């Protein structure tokens, strides 16, 4: 019984129970709609694991979500709700296109300059939210949402510029190939590379390298998660930010400059979202921005990823993989069974719902402990 109580108090237990309950609810909805849940989930698994290129596509899709989820998680740890990650990612994408297309540089160096520019622009976008909160008391959710829409319309305005708009399209020019971070891009498009990949002796590599845009972004995202974990848990600045998140008045009494930490926190969160935008542009086709009629969703999906990870910087990696796997594999449910792929949104929503109720698992552990205490007394 003690082991059960101990397990229920662990955050990871609540996450696993939430995932299980999400799948159960999804199965019930599928059954009510007249579809076989086992067949549906089987199709979803095949849609992810049946071919190497499918697994690589999940990695590509999860890369920006790791970074936006990390942005949300970092802000949560410091007491902020960075709902503006959506707009910050858009600003990162716009900046990446401008620098990637207009500033020719050598390969390698070009991506670094693009990434730094995107992170800087998005950090300033996030810092503006922090400044409005610290100076004028404007809640970060309100200003963040407003700046999301400003970023969207700025994206569309930039595409209207004659020097950036590609003729006969509703999109910008593609960034220069020197800024791409696609793995082995030059080799796999060369004559020797294509002959080696298409000779039939390397089917897995051929499937992955030719049919996907596998890129170095996943390694950058994992490194960013490790850096953020280190900052939060092993540095004085991280301690100050977490102290502000735990209680701003107590932190101010302890001599911590609360206003400055709020601005810095949202600037760092913005930089992470901006890096996500840079990787979206340089990592995979079509390497450009297009006219937006709605938010692309990187920042909003990042909220789900952060919540599924219980705002853990390292846990975001696993939750982004799960989120992307569910979304990518979910399309196979519709393709194979004709069931609506929106069922995956129900599963994801249920998982988040139960994670939000994770306090109930601790309450259950307390109840079991009290009950065991009464039994021992008797």
Backbone torsions as a table, in degrees:
resi	resn	phi	psi	omega
1	UNK	NA	-40.0	179.4
2	UNK	-61.5	-36.8	179.8
3	UNK	-65.2	-37.8	178.1
4	UNK	-65.0	-44.4	179.2
5	UNK	-61.4	-42.3	-179.6
6	UNK	-64.5	-41.6	-179.6
7	UNK	-65.2	-39.3	-178.0
8	UNK	-66.3	-24.6	-179.6
9	UNK	-83.2	-10.4	179.9
10	UNK	-82.0	133.3	179.4
11	UNK	-58.1	-35.6	-177.5
12	UNK	-63.6	-30.6	178.1
13	UNK	-64.8	-45.2	178.7
14	UNK	-61.2	-36.8	-179.9
15	UNK	-66.0	-45.6	-179.4
16	UNK	-65.8	-39.8	177.4
17	UNK	-64.1	-39.7	-179.9
18	UNK	-64.2	-42.3	177.8
19	UNK	-62.5	-44.2	179.3
20	UNK	-61.3	-44.8	-179.4
21	UNK	-66.4	-35.8	177.0
22	UNK	-61.7	-43.2	178.2
23	UNK	-66.5	-36.8	178.3
24	UNK	-64.4	-46.9	179.4
25	UNK	-62.1	-42.2	177.1
26	UNK	-60.2	-40.0	178.5
27	UNK	-64.5	-40.9	179.0
28	UNK	-63.2	-44.0	179.9
29	UNK	-63.5	-41.8	177.7
30	UNK	-61.3	-43.6	-179.7
31	UNK	-64.0	-41.9	178.7
32	UNK	-62.8	-36.8	-179.9
33	UNK	-77.5	-5.2	176.2
34	UNK	95.0	18.6	179.5
35	UNK	-112.6	152.0	179.8
36	UNK	-80.0	113.8	-177.9
37	UNK	-61.1	-38.4	-179.7
38	UNK	-63.7	-44.0	178.5
39	UNK	-64.7	-37.9	-179.4
40	UNK	-66.0	-47.2	179.4
41	UNK	-69.2	-31.3	174.7
42	UNK	-63.5	-42.2	177.2
43	UNK	-63.0	-38.7	179.3
44	UNK	-63.7	-43.1	179.3
45	UNK	-65.4	-41.4	177.7
46	UNK	-65.1	-32.6	178.9
47	UNK	-68.0	-13.7	178.3
48	UNK	-108.9	-44.0	-168.6
49	UNK	-106.1	-4.7	-174.7
50	UNK	-73.7	-25.7	179.5
51	UNK	-136.7	145.0	178.8
52	UNK	-58.4	-35.3	-178.0
53	UNK	-66.4	-28.9	176.7
54	UNK	-67.5	-42.7	179.2
55	UNK	-64.6	-37.3	178.0
56	UNK	-66.2	-38.8	177.8
57	UNK	-61.3	-36.7	176.2
58	UNK	-63.4	-42.1	177.5
59	UNK	-61.1	-42.6	-179.7
60	UNK	-63.6	-43.4	-178.4
61	UNK	-68.9	-32.7	-175.3
62	UNK	-80.7	-17.5	-175.3
63	UNK	-58.6	-54.2	177.9
64	UNK	-65.3	-27.5	179.8
65	UNK	-71.4	-31.4	173.9
66	UNK	-60.0	-44.5	-175.5
67	UNK	-73.3	-41.8	176.9
68	UNK	-70.7	-35.8	174.7
69	UNK	-64.1	-37.2	176.8
70	UNK	-66.1	-38.8	177.2
71	UNK	-60.7	-47.0	179.0
72	UNK	-64.5	-44.4	-177.8
73	UNK	-63.1	-44.2	179.8
74	UNK	-60.3	-44.8	179.4
75	UNK	-63.4	-41.2	178.0
76	UNK	-59.5	-43.2	-178.9
77	UNK	-62.7	-25.2	-178.9
78	UNK	-103.4	14.4	174.7
79	UNK	85.9	10.4	-178.9
80	UNK	-112.6	153.6	173.8
81	UNK	-113.3	100.0	-174.4
82	UNK	-85.9	68.4	177.0
83	UNK	-69.3	-12.0	177.9
84	UNK	-79.2	4.8	178.9
85	UNK	-59.3	-29.8	178.0
86	UNK	-60.7	-51.7	179.2
87	UNK	-65.9	-36.2	179.0
88	UNK	-64.6	-38.0	176.4
89	UNK	-65.5	-39.2	177.9
90	UNK	-63.8	-43.5	177.7
91	UNK	-61.0	-39.8	176.2
92	UNK	-61.2	-39.8	179.2
93	UNK	-67.1	-45.2	-179.9
94	UNK	-61.9	-46.1	179.9
95	UNK	-62.9	-40.6	179.5
96	UNK	-61.4	-39.3	179.4
97	UNK	-68.8	-44.0	-179.2
98	UNK	-62.3	-48.9	-178.7
99	UNK	-73.0	-38.8	-178.3
100	UNK	-69.0	-28.4	-179.4
101	UNK	-94.1	-38.1	-170.9
102	UNK	-93.2	-16.6	-174.4
103	UNK	-118.3	90.4	-180.0
104	UNK	-69.8	128.6	-179.9
105	UNK	-143.3	165.8	178.4
106	UNK	-66.0	152.2	176.8
107	UNK	-55.8	148.5	-176.9
108	UNK	87.5	-62.6	178.3
109	UNK	-64.6	-37.0	-177.0
110	UNK	-60.6	-46.2	-179.8
111	UNK	-63.8	-40.6	-179.7
112	UNK	-59.5	-44.1	179.5
113	UNK	-65.2	-41.7	178.2
114	UNK	-61.4	-46.4	-178.1
115	UNK	-63.8	-44.6	-180.0
116	UNK	-63.6	-42.0	179.3
117	UNK	-64.1	-43.5	179.8
118	UNK	-64.4	-42.9	179.5
119	UNK	-64.9	-39.2	-179.5
120	UNK	-66.3	-46.0	-179.6
121	UNK	-63.0	-44.6	-179.5
122	UNK	-70.2	-32.5	176.8
123	UNK	-64.3	-40.5	176.6
124	UNK	-65.6	-37.2	176.9
125	UNK	-62.2	-43.1	177.3
126	UNK	-70.6	-38.8	179.7
127	UNK	-62.6	-31.2	177.9
128	UNK	-62.0	-39.0	177.0
129	UNK	-64.1	-44.0	178.9
130	UNK	-63.7	-38.5	179.4
131	UNK	-66.4	-41.9	178.1
132	UNK	-62.7	-34.6	179.2
133	UNK	-74.9	-46.3	-174.5
134	UNK	-72.7	-34.6	-176.3
135	UNK	-90.1	-38.4	-171.8
136	UNK	-119.3	-0.3	177.2
137	UNK	71.9	18.9	179.1
138	UNK	-79.1	125.2	-175.3
139	UNK	-62.4	139.4	-175.7
140	UNK	-63.8	-26.0	178.6
141	UNK	-67.3	-43.8	-179.1
142	UNK	-65.1	-52.6	-178.0
143	UNK	-67.2	-34.6	179.0
144	UNK	-63.7	-44.3	179.1
145	UNK	-64.1	-43.1	179.6
146	UNK	-62.9	-41.0	179.8
147	UNK	-70.3	-26.0	173.9
148	UNK	-60.0	-45.2	-179.8
149	UNK	-70.6	-36.1	176.7
150	UNK	-62.7	-40.8	178.3
151	UNK	-63.4	-41.8	179.4
152	UNK	-60.5	-47.6	-177.5
153	UNK	-73.3	-27.6	173.1
154	UNK	-65.0	-40.4	176.0
155	UNK	-56.6	-48.8	-178.6
156	UNK	-67.4	-35.2	177.9
157	UNK	-64.8	-42.3	-179.1
158	UNK	-63.8	-36.8	179.4
159	UNK	-65.7	-26.3	177.5
160	UNK	-73.3	-11.5	179.2
161	UNK	-68.7	132.1	-176.1
162	UNK	-60.4	-34.7	-177.2
163	UNK	-77.0	-12.8	-178.1
164	UNK	-113.8	-26.3	-176.2
165	UNK	-77.4	129.2	176.1
166	UNK	-78.6	128.1	-175.9
167	UNK	-56.4	144.9	179.0
168	UNK	61.3	24.7	176.9
169	UNK	-138.0	168.6	171.5
170	UNK	-108.6	44.1	-176.5
171	UNK	-146.2	166.9	177.3
172	UNK	-84.9	174.0	168.5
173	UNK	-66.7	154.1	175.4
174	UNK	-72.4	149.3	175.5
175	UNK	-67.6	155.8	-179.8
176	UNK	-62.8	145.6	-176.9
177	UNK	-61.9	-23.5	179.7
178	UNK	-65.5	-17.0	179.7
179	UNK	-95.4	-5.5	-178.1
180	UNK	-69.6	150.5	176.1
181	UNK	-118.9	25.2	176.5
182	UNK	-68.9	134.0	-177.0
183	UNK	-65.6	130.3	174.9
184	UNK	55.1	35.4	-174.6
185	UNK	-59.0	-49.5	-177.0
186	UNK	-66.7	-40.3	-177.5
187	UNK	-69.0	-45.0	-174.3
188	UNK	-72.8	-16.1	175.1
189	UNK	-96.4	-4.4	177.6
190	UNK	-79.1	163.9	-179.9
191	UNK	-61.7	-45.6	-179.3
192	UNK	-64.6	-41.6	-179.3
193	UNK	-65.0	-43.2	-179.7
194	UNK	-67.4	-38.6	177.7
195	UNK	-63.2	-41.4	-179.5
196	UNK	-66.6	-39.2	-177.7
197	UNK	-76.9	-26.9	-175.1
198	UNK	-101.4	6.9	-178.6
199	UNK	-79.0	-2.1	174.8
200	UNK	89.7	-5.6	-177.1
201	UNK	-92.9	-6.9	-179.0
202	UNK	-133.4	66.0	-173.0
203	UNK	-63.3	-37.6	-177.8
204	UNK	-68.8	-48.6	178.8
205	UNK	-62.7	-39.4	178.3
206	UNK	-61.8	-44.5	-179.6
207	UNK	-61.9	-40.5	-175.1
208	UNK	-79.3	-49.2	-172.5
209	UNK	-75.6	-33.0	-178.0
210	UNK	-86.4	-38.4	-171.7
211	UNK	-97.6	1.2	176.6
212	UNK	-135.8	166.7	174.4
213	UNK	-104.8	52.3	177.4
214	UNK	-54.5	127.4	-174.5
215	UNK	-137.5	174.9	-176.4
216	UNK	-81.1	1.2	-176.4
217	UNK	-60.1	-35.1	-178.1
218	UNK	-62.4	-37.0	178.7
219	UNK	-70.4	-36.9	177.3
220	UNK	-64.5	-42.4	-178.9
221	UNK	-64.9	-42.8	179.2
222	UNK	-64.5	-41.8	177.9
223	UNK	-62.4	-39.7	179.0
224	UNK	-63.4	-40.1	178.3
225	UNK	-62.6	-41.3	178.9
226	UNK	-65.4	-39.9	179.3
227	UNK	-64.8	-43.9	-179.8
228	UNK	-65.2	-40.3	176.3
229	UNK	-59.8	-43.0	-179.1
230	UNK	-64.6	-43.9	-179.8
231	UNK	-60.4	-45.5	-176.3
232	UNK	-69.4	-34.9	-170.4
233	UNK	-108.7	-11.5	-174.5
234	UNK	-130.9	10.3	-179.4
235	UNK	-128.8	156.0	178.0
236	UNK	-64.2	-41.4	179.1
237	UNK	-61.5	-40.8	177.4
238	UNK	-63.3	-39.5	177.6
239	UNK	-63.3	-42.4	179.5
240	UNK	-61.7	-44.7	-178.5
241	UNK	-65.3	-41.5	178.3
242	UNK	-67.2	-33.4	177.9
243	UNK	-65.7	-40.7	176.5
244	UNK	-63.2	-39.4	178.2
245	UNK	-66.8	-34.7	-179.3
246	UNK	-73.5	-31.0	-179.8
247	UNK	179.6	105.3	-174.1
248	UNK	-65.3	-37.1	-178.9
249	UNK	-67.9	-42.2	177.8
250	UNK	-64.2	-40.3	179.1
251	UNK	-64.5	-40.8	178.3
252	UNK	-63.9	-39.4	178.3
253	UNK	-64.7	-31.3	179.1
254	UNK	-80.3	1.9	176.6
255	UNK	93.5	9.0	179.3
256	UNK	-84.7	134.8	179.6
257	UNK	-79.1	95.8	-172.3
258	UNK	-63.6	-47.9	-176.3
259	UNK	-59.4	-44.7	-179.6
260	UNK	-64.0	-40.3	-179.4
261	UNK	-67.6	-32.7	176.3
262	UNK	-62.9	-47.1	179.9
263	UNK	-63.6	-45.2	-179.5
264	UNK	-64.0	-40.0	-179.6
265	UNK	-60.4	-48.7	-178.4
266	UNK	-73.2	-24.7	174.5
267	UNK	-68.4	-43.9	178.0
268	UNK	-64.6	-43.1	177.7
269	UNK	-60.4	-40.6	178.0
270	UNK	-64.7	-40.2	179.5
271	UNK	-61.4	-39.1	178.1
272	UNK	-64.2	-43.0	177.8
273	UNK	-66.5	-37.4	177.2
274	UNK	-64.0	-37.0	176.1
275	UNK	-63.7	-37.3	175.8
276	UNK	-59.4	-44.1	178.6
277	UNK	-62.6	-39.7	178.7
278	UNK	-63.5	-40.1	-179.1
279	UNK	-71.1	-35.1	175.9
280	UNK	-57.9	-42.9	-176.6
281	UNK	-75.9	-45.6	-173.6
282	UNK	-87.2	-16.5	-172.8
283	UNK	-91.3	-27.9	-173.7
284	UNK	-148.6	159.4	176.1
285	UNK	-58.7	149.3	7.4
286	UNK	-94.8	12.0	176.2
287	UNK	58.6	38.0	-179.2
288	UNK	-159.4	168.8	173.5
289	UNK	-101.8	153.0	178.6
290	UNK	-126.2	165.3	176.8
291	UNK	-63.5	128.1	-176.6
292	UNK	-101.3	132.0	172.0
293	UNK	-102.2	-11.7	178.1
294	UNK	-153.5	165.8	178.8
295	UNK	-63.9	136.0	-178.9
296	UNK	-66.6	-23.8	171.0
297	UNK	100.4	-2.0	-178.1
298	UNK	-60.8	-43.4	-179.4
299	UNK	-72.8	-40.0	-179.5
300	UNK	-68.8	-40.1	174.2
301	UNK	-64.4	-30.9	177.8
302	UNK	-63.0	-30.8	176.3
303	UNK	-63.3	-45.1	177.8
304	UNK	-61.9	-42.6	179.6
305	UNK	-61.6	-44.6	-179.8
306	UNK	-63.1	-42.3	179.9
307	UNK	-67.1	-39.8	178.4
308	UNK	-64.0	-28.7	178.8
309	UNK	-89.6	3.9	-176.5
310	UNK	57.2	35.1	179.5
311	UNK	58.3	24.8	175.8
312	UNK	-83.4	125.9	-179.1
313	UNK	-57.3	-40.0	179.1
314	UNK	-80.4	-32.3	178.0
315	UNK	-65.5	-22.4	179.0
316	UNK	-60.2	-32.5	-179.9
317	UNK	-61.1	-49.0	-179.4
318	UNK	-67.6	-41.3	-177.7
319	UNK	-68.2	-34.9	177.3
320	UNK	-66.6	-38.7	175.8
321	UNK	-62.3	-44.9	179.0
322	UNK	-63.2	-47.3	-178.5
323	UNK	-59.7	-47.6	-179.0
324	UNK	-67.3	-38.5	178.2
325	UNK	-63.3	-42.3	177.8
326	UNK	-63.3	-43.6	-178.9
327	UNK	-68.0	-46.5	-177.2
328	UNK	-70.0	-45.1	178.9
329	UNK	-69.0	-27.2	-179.1
330	UNK	-62.8	-28.1	178.7
331	UNK	-65.1	-25.7	178.9
332	UNK	-70.7	-25.4	177.2
333	UNK	-61.9	-43.8	178.9
334	UNK	-70.2	-39.5	-177.9
335	UNK	-66.4	-40.4	-175.7
336	UNK	-88.4	-39.9	-173.1
337	UNK	-109.5	-15.3	-175.3
338	UNK	81.4	3.4	178.4
339	UNK	-74.9	145.4	-179.1
340	UNK	-63.5	133.3	179.9
341	UNK	-68.1	-15.2	178.8
342	UNK	-62.4	-13.7	177.8
343	UNK	-58.3	-30.3	179.6
344	UNK	-66.5	-34.8	176.7
345	UNK	-64.3	-33.6	176.2
346	UNK	-66.1	-43.0	178.8
347	UNK	-61.4	-48.3	-178.8
348	UNK	-62.5	-43.9	179.7
349	UNK	-62.1	-38.9	179.0
350	UNK	-67.1	-40.1	178.0
351	UNK	-59.1	-47.7	-179.7
352	UNK	-63.9	-38.7	179.1
353	UNK	-59.0	-46.4	-178.6
354	UNK	-72.1	-31.9	175.5
355	UNK	-65.3	-38.0	176.8
356	UNK	-63.2	-23.6	177.9
357	UNK	-96.1	19.6	-174.9
358	UNK	-60.5	-23.6	176.8
359	UNK	-61.5	-24.9	179.8
360	UNK	-66.0	-31.5	179.2
361	UNK	-67.8	-37.3	176.9
362	UNK	-68.5	-37.4	176.4
363	UNK	-62.6	-38.9	177.5
364	UNK	-64.5	-39.7	177.9
365	UNK	-63.3	-41.6	177.9
366	UNK	-62.9	-40.4	179.3
367	UNK	-63.9	-43.9	180.0
368	UNK	-64.8	-37.0	178.9
369	UNK	-65.2	-44.3	178.9
370	UNK	-64.1	-41.4	-179.6
371	UNK	-64.8	-40.1	178.5
372	UNK	-65.6	-36.0	178.3
373	UNK	-64.3	-40.4	178.3
374	UNK	-66.5	-36.6	179.5
375	UNK	-67.2	-38.8	179.1
376	UNK	-65.1	-36.9	179.1
377	UNK	-65.3	-40.9	-180.0
378	UNK	-67.0	NA	NA
